Amino acid sequence: MNFSGILVGISVFLIIGICHPIVIKMEYYWGKKSWWVLALAGAIFSAGSLFVEGIVLSTIIGAAAFSCFWGIHEILAQEMRVLRGWFPENPARHAYYEQLREKIR
């Protein structure tokens, strides 16, 4: 039996599950300007996946890389979710959100 596919599937599931709350917290505390952290992490994971010899581990690291890249899109979308009231806004950044709401109206 070959459990590689199951291992990769479980790993990707966990990676996505971990990335979602990270994106929410990053937007809450630092705003969408923190996208570069995800870009850097994605680049590091991408490079790492090139140098890992095992195909399963390389695949898992590559999945982490592209989850970080997808997180860039999600951190931008998260700001819109906050503006719509779907997620709580950081009270310390209330003035920033109010400016955005004025631009949208």
C-alpha positions, 0 to 999 in steps of 0.5 A: 500500500502507498500512503503518500497521497493520504499523507500529502492530503492530510498535510495540505488540509492542515496547512490550509487550516493553519493558514486561514486563522493566520491571515485573519490575525495578520489583517487584524493586527497589521492590515493588508500591508503585511502581505509581503510576509506571506510572499516572503514565506511563500518564496522561502517554502518554494525554494525549500521544496526545490532542495528537499530530496523526498518527493512527498516532503517536497510536495508538502513544502510546495503546498505550503508555499502556494498556500502562502501565495494564496494567503496574499489574495485572502489578506486583501479579501479579509479587509473587505470582509472586515469592512462588511462587518463579517469579521471584527475590526481592530479598534486601534485601526478604526480610523483607517477602516472609517476612511475606507468606508467613506471611499466605498460610499 
